[in-house]
Amino acid sequence: MANSSHHHEHDGHAHDGHDHTHDEHHDHSHGAGNSGSAQGHAHGEPTGNAIEKIGFTRSQFLRMCLAGVAAGAVAPSPGARAQAPTASRPRTDSYDEPLVFNGLSPYRQFLKKEGIPVYEGGFIDVNKLELKPWKRVGALGAYIFLEGTAGTVDAWVCEIPPGGQTTAERHIFEEQILILSGKGRTQVWQRDPSDMITVEWEKGAVFPSPLNTWHRHVNTGKDPVRMVAITNAPLLIDMFRHTDFIFDNDYVFTERFDGRKDYFSPKPAAFYPTVPRQRRPVYVQGHHSYTVVNYAPNVWKAELHPAGQGVEDYDTHYAMARNTMALHVEQFPTGTYERCHRHGPGSTIILLDGSGFSMMWPREIGTTPFKDGKQQEVKLFDWKEGTLVVPPLQWFHQHFNSGKTPARFVKLGGWNNDLYPFTTTLVSDPGRTEIDYPDEDPRVRQIFAERLAATGGQFKMPESVFKKG
């Protein structure tokens, strides 16, 4: 691999938290962590979890009793009522809790209490990372918290055994899910589980857990189910600092989910074609193509539309659950590459098909790093199906298809959402900065041509794209 000395900087490293017990409805309180994170480990080598078995406190026992009374006050529905209380638990936080200077962030404290591996670094293979028992969820799991997120989004991977299901939960952070393997169903409801709706899925399905709805995932197949999700939990947990508020909040976001039975219909409610953007000096008008739908059955086969980011590339942006996080699927041909660009944090890319490599460098070294003698700061890494990568905040980056088939990826997360932008430009970046092909460092296309030649590939970038005018 070119520039292999930089490979490990973008690899995934696992850091372990500590296991903890919960009451039946999840004790999500998050006091200060017990210890610092473990030392880094090589890619795919999580360390073992220390399992701490602690008894119920008096307040936990009281909450269990209260939840049991609430559950017994109405006629039970099949399995759902026992897992989903209809009212929040009493709060136990105190105004007089001591102050802590330079401690872990609330989200970092939350990760430690989750008791499963946390993979950090630059990129990782979601199909191969090792998972550990995830007591809160009732399955196997691991977190992915890569450098490029800048702490604004995270990812989790969950595996459900045949015949198994996750524990019902709700939360006020957004969550967008991709099914990596297996088949099953997800059940979603608001207050009353008798009004739940169900969506059946197999490998390739993408869908949200609507904001603050109760939901659980059920494996209906003969093989394990593996799923990956992107969430904006870090922002929400750090902002409110109380995970009871995050995971046990009675507020109903009816504009996100109103219980309609066709909510997860694969038929789009609307489609908006691309409106071209002005590329120079910076564009602020126009938008991507948007498909308004809450369920994509198979993103490996999803219909795409002309994108304009490269040469004969296609994409579709999804408006799912009216989320603020972005979501799109993109594909570009063999022997081609996209324009170099930079943007805000959290754009989590998962490769679906094809193989190739990406090139990245910090914006501070300019737009022509090779020409300016700063090639040592340029990072190159290879990718294939299952690679998850998050370009660092405002780093220039571009993706090259050096494989034998079209390269397709899904982007879950990130903030470049034309429908629901943030005011802060720290995350929301409507004026995305690009380096057009005529302005790029000539060494970029030379590296691509050399790598193609080494594998018998053909350089298919038309000469016209490199000419100004």
ZAMARGU-4260 file (C-alpha; in steps of 0.2 Angstrom, whole numbers, plus 5000, padded with zeros to 4 digits):
<rodrens>
0) 5000/5000/5000 | 5007/5017/4996 | 5013/5027/5010 | 5011/5012/5021 | 5020/5021/5036
5) 5004/5031/5038 | 4992/5016/5038 | 4991/5013/5057 | 4986/5031/5060 | 4970/5027/5052
10) 4967/5010/5059 | 4955/5006/5073 | 4960/5003/5091 | 4949/4996/5104 | 4948/5003/5122
15) 4938/4994/5135 | 4925/5001/5147 | 4918/4992/5162 | 4903/4981/5163 | 4889/4986/5174
20) 4872/4979/5179 | 4855/4988/5176 | 4838/4986/5182 | 4826/4979/5170 | 4822/4996/5162
25) 4841/5001/5161 | 4850/5012/5174 | 4857/5025/5162 | 4865/5036/5176 | 4883/5040/5172
30) 4893/5046/5187 | 4912/5049/5185 | 4921/5034/5177 | 4932/5022/5188 | 4948/5023/5178
35) 4956/5030/5162 | 4954/5021/5145 | 4966/5007/5142 | 4981/5008/5131 | 4979/5007/5112
40) 4978/4990/5104 | 4981/4984/5086 | 4967/4984/5074 | 4954/4971/5078 | 4961/4966/5095
45) 4950/4972/5109 | 4955/4968/5126 | 4944/4958/5138 | 4931/4967/5149 | 4932/4967/5167
50) 4915/4961/5173 | 4909/4969/5189 | 4894/4961/5197 | 4886/4974/5209 | 4870/4972/5219
55) 4854/4983/5217 | 4854/4999/5227 | 4839/5004/5236 | 4834/5017/5223 | 4836/5004/5209
60) 4825/4992/5218 | 4812/5006/5221 | 4813/5010/5202 | 4810/4992/5198 | 4795/4991/5210
65) 4788/5007/5203 | 4790/5001/5185 | 4782/4984/5189 | 4767/4993/5197 | 4765/5003/5181
70) 4767/4988/5170 | 4754/4978/5180 | 4741/4992/5179 | 4736/4988/5161 | 4733/4973/5151
75) 4750/4966/5145 | 4754/4965/5127 | 4766/4951/5121 | 4782/4954/5129 | 4782/4972/5125
80) 4775/4979/5141 | 4787/4970/5152 | 4801/4979/5143 | 4794/4996/5141 | 4787/5006/5155
85) 4775/5020/5151 | 4781/5033/5163 | 4799/5039/5168 | 4808/5033/5183 | 4810/5045/5198
90) 4826/5056/5196 | 4840/5054/5209 | 4852/5067/5203 | 4857/5080/5216 | 4860/5099/5215
95) 4874/5097/5227 | 4885/5084/5218 | 4903/5089/5219 | 4912/5097/5205 | 4926/5088/5195
100) 4939/5097/5185 | 4947/5090/5169 | 4937/5074/5171 | 4930/5063/5157 | 4916/5070/5146
105) 4899/5063/5150 | 4899/5054/5134 | 4916/5046/5139 | 4909/5041/5156 | 4894/5033/5147
110) 4905/5023/5136 | 4915/5016/5151 | 4898/5011/5159 | 4892/5002/5143 | 4905/4988/5146
115) 4909/4984/5128 | 4924/4988/5117 | 4927/5005/5110 | 4937/5006/5094 | 4946/5022/5090
120) 4958/5027/5076 | 4955/5031/5058 | 4946/5017/5050 | 4940/4999/5054 | 4931/4984/5046
125) 4914/4983/5053 | 4912/4965/5047 | 4927/4959/5057 | 4928/4968/5073 | 4926/4958/5089
130) 4910/4961/5099 | 4907/4958/5118 | 4891/4955/5128 | 4881/4971/5129 | 4870/4970/5144
135) 4860/4985/5141 | 4855/4980/5124 | 4854/4961/5127 | 4866/4956/5112 | 4884/4957/5107
140) 4891/4974/5103 | 4905/4987/5101 | 4907/5005/5099 | 4916/5014/5085 | 4922/5032/5089
145) 4934/5037/5076 | 4945/5053/5076 | 4936/5060/5061 | 4920/5062/5070 | 4927/5076/5081
150) 4916/5069/5095 | 4899/5074/5085 | 4893/5056/5080 | 4898/5038/5085 | 4894/5021/5078
155) 4889/5004/5086 | 4889/4987/5079 | 4877/4974/5086 | 4875/4956/5083 | 4859/4946/5088
160) 4859/4927/5088 | 4846/4917/5079 | 4830/4918/5089 | 4836/4932/5099 | 4831/4950/5101
165) 4837/4966/5108 | 4830/4974/5124 | 4817/4988/5120 | 4824/5005/5122 | 4821/5023/5117
170) 4832/5039/5116 | 4832/5057/5111 | 4847/5055/5099 | 4846/5051/5081 | 4850/5033/5075
175) 4852/5027/5057 | 4854/5008/5055 | 4862/4997/5041 | 4859/4978/5041 | 4876/4970/5037
180) 4870/4952/5037 | 4855/4941/5042 | 4836/4944/5042 | 4824/4950/5055 | 4812/4963/5060
185) 4811/4979/5070 | 4796/4984/5081 | 4793/5002/5084 | 4780/5010/5095 | 4776/5027/5104
190) 4767/5025/5121 | 4757/5009/5119 | 4766/4993/5112 | 4749/4987/5106 | 4750/5001/5093
195) 4768/4995/5087 | 4772/4994/5069 | 4785/4982/5062 | 4797/4983/5048 | 4805/4967/5040
200) 4823/4968/5034 | 4837/4958/5027 | 4855/4962/5022 | 4857/4980/5014 | 4842/4988/5023
205) 4844/5005/5030 | 4831/5013/5041 | 4830/5025/5057 | 4824/5021/5074 | 4812/5036/5074
210) 4817/5049/5087 | 4813/5044/5105 | 4802/5029/5100 | 4802/5013/5109 | 4811/5000/5097
215) 4818/4983/5097 | 4827/4972/5084 | 4822/4953/5082 | 4832/4940/5073 | 4820/4929/5063
220) 4833/4920/5053 | 4844/4905/5055 | 4860/4915/5055 | 4867/4929/5067 | 4861/4947/5063
225) 4875/4960/5062 | 4870/4978/5061 | 4879/4995/5062 | 4872/5011/5066 | 4877/5029/5067
230) 4870/5041/5080 | 4873/5059/5087 | 4873/5052/5105 | 4889/5061/5109 | 4882/5078/5107
235) 4866/5075/5116 | 4874/5066/5131 | 4887/5079/5133 | 4875/5093/5132 | 4862/5087/5144
240) 4874/5076/5155 | 4860/5065/5162 | 4857/5049/5153 | 4840/5047/5161 | 4835/5062/5151
245) 4842/5054/5135 | 4835/5036/5138 | 4820/5039/5149 | 4811/5054/5142 | 4792/5054/5139
250) 4792/5068/5126 | 4784/5062/5110 | 4791/5069/5094 | 4775/5068/5083 | 4783/5077/5068
255) 4796/5063/5068 | 4784/5048/5070 | 4766/5049/5072 | 4762/5030/5072 | 4756/5029/5054
260) 4756/5011/5048 | 4765/5014/5032 | 4779/5023/5040 | 4792/5011/5034 | 4785/5009/5017
265) 4799/5007/5004 | 4789/5018/4992 | 4796/5035/4993 | 4784/5049/4998 | 4793/5061/4986
270) 4808/5063/4976 | 4817/5079/4972 | 4830/5079/4958 | 4847/5088/4960 | 4847/5106/4958
275) 4865/5111/4951 | 4876/5121/4962 | 4888/5135/4958 | 4905/5128/4960 | 4915/5145/4961
280) 4920/5153/4972 | 4909/5144/4984 | 4891/5137/4982 | 4877/5141/4993 | 4862/5137/4982
285) 4855/5121/4975 | 4854/5104/4983 | 4857/5085/4980 | 4844/5073/4974 | 4833/5068/4989
290) 4822/5053/4991 | 4809/5056/5005 | 4807/5038/5013 | 4810/5030/5030 | 4815/5013/5023
295) 4827/5008/5010 | 4826/4989/5007 | 4844/4986/5000 | 4856/5000/4997 | 4867/4988/4987
300) 4854/4989/4974 | 4846/5006/4977 | 4842/5017/4963 | 4854/5032/4961 | 4854/5048/4951
305) 4868/5059/4943 | 4878/5066/4957 | 4891/5078/4949 | 4905/5074/4962 | 4916/5065/4949
310) 4915/5057/4932 | 4898/5047/4928 | 4895/5045/4947 | 4878/5043/4954 | 4870/5045/4972
315) 4854/5048/4981 | 4852/5057/4997 | 4839/5050/5009 | 4827/5061/5020 | 4823/5048/5033
320) 4814/5052/5049 | 4816/5070/5046 | 4834/5068/5054 | 4847/5082/5055 | 4860/5069/5051
325) 4864/5066/5033 | 4862/5050/5024 | 4866/5045/5006 | 4872/5031/4994 | 4885/5035/4981
330) 4893/5025/4967 | 4907/5029/4955 | 4915/5019/4940 | 4931/5010/4940 | 4946/5020/4935
335) 4939/5036/4941 | 4940/5047/4957 | 4930/5061/4965 | 4935/5079/4966 | 4945/5083/4982
340) 4934/5092/4995 | 4933/5096/5013 | 4919/5098/5025 | 4913/5097/5043 | 4915/5081/5055
345) 4906/5065/5056 | 4903/5059/5038 | 4904/5041/5042 | 4907/5031/5026 | 4904/5012/5025
350) 4910/5004/5009 | 4897/4992/5001 | 4905/4986/4985 | 4922/4988/4976 | 4939/4992/4981
355) 4951/5007/4980 | 4960/5019/4991 | 4957/5037/4999 | 4969/5051/5000 | 4968/5064/5014
360) 4978/5079/5021 | 4975/5093/5034 | 4969/5109/5026 | 4983/5119/5034 | 4996/5112/5021
365) 4986/5119/5006 | 4979/5112/4990 | 4995/5106/4982 | 5004/5096/4996 | 5015/5086/4984
370) 5020/5102/4974 | 5024/5111/4990 | 5035/5097/4997 | 5023/5092/5010 | 5019/5074/5004
375) 5024/5067/5021 | 5008/5074/5028 | 4997/5065/5015 | 4989/5050/5021 | 4984/5035/5010
380) 4974/5020/5015 | 4965/5006/5006 | 4947/5001/5007 | 4935/4987/5002 | 4918/4981/5007
385) 4915/4983/5026 | 4928/4997/5028 | 4921/5011/5039 | 4930/5028/5038 | 4927/5046/5044
390) 4937/5060/5036 | 4944/5071/5049 | 4937/5088/5052 | 4940/5100/5037 | 4954/5088/5030
395) 4955/5088/5011 | 4950/5070/5005 | 4945/5061/4989 | 4941/5043/4985 | 4949/5033/4970
400) 4941/5017/4963 | 4956/5006/4958 | 4946/4990/4958 | 4937/4980/4945 | 4919/4985/4949
405) 4910/5001/4953 | 4913/5007/4970 | 4897/5010/4981 | 4896/5017/4998 | 4883/5023/5011
410) 4886/5038/5021 | 4877/5037/5038 | 4879/5053/5049 | 4887/5069/5045 | 4879/5086/5045
415) 4879/5092/5026 | 4860/5091/5026 | 4851/5103/5014 | 4834/5101/5023 | 4839/5103/5041
420) 4855/5113/5042 | 4862/5119/5059 | 4866/5137/5062 | 4884/5133/5068 | 4896/5131/5054
425) 4907/5120/5065 | 4897/5105/5060 | 4884/5111/5046 | 4894/5116/5031 | 4883/5122/5017
430) 4898/5130/5008 | 4908/5114/5005 | 4925/5118/4998 | 4931/5108/4983 | 4947/5107/4973
435) 4941/5106/4955 | 4951/5094/4944 | 4961/5108/4934 | 4967/5115/4951 | 4972/5099/4959
440) 4990/5094/4962 | 4996/5085/4947 | 5004/5071/4957 | 4987/5066/4963 | 4982/5059/4946
445) 4999/5052/4944 | 4998/5041/4959 | 4981/5035/4954 | 4987/5030/4936 | 5002/5021/4944
450) 4992/5011/4956 | 4980/5007/4942 | 4994/5001/4931 | 5001/4990/4944 | 4985/4980/4945
455) 4981/4980/4927 | 4967/4994/4928 | 4963/5007/4916 | 4964/5026/4919 | 4946/5032/4913
460) 4947/5050/4918 | 4943/5060/4902 | 4957/5073/4898 | 4943/5086/4897 | 4940/5087/4916
465) 4958/5093/4919 | 4956/5108/4907 | 4951/5125/4914 | 4937/5134/4906
</rodrens>
